């Protein structure tokens, strides 16, 4: 399914131009992308097609008649820290590692300018989006 970024609410929340009218449901995911330059094979000079610049991935959380709100996809990262026990039962103090999980929300680069390659990664109004789950 194709969609267009209709509005940018923050660096992690967008409005897409599809809703109940296109059978959008909470939990659907969309990639925000832009067609890039054509790549030509260096020897055969044959066109290999155009790059697709992926700018971010969002998940729908609020669906309305003709639009939906989607936020950056969240993922879990496992981190490790070293803990020094300071109780009287352990001598000498022996450090141990503890693992814990953290939810991370990827922030998208959002801006209204688009002047060079680095800026092509910036999500802007009218960017395309497509569903990435069946």
PyMOL commands that set and color helices and strands:
alter all, ss='L'
color gray80, all
select helices_A, chain A and resi 20-22+118-121
alter helices_A, ss='H'
color red, helices_A
select strands_A, chain A and resi 2-8+13-16+29-40+47-63+68-72+74-84+95-105+128-131
alter strands_A, ss='S'
color yellow, strands_A
deselect
rebuild
show_as cartoon
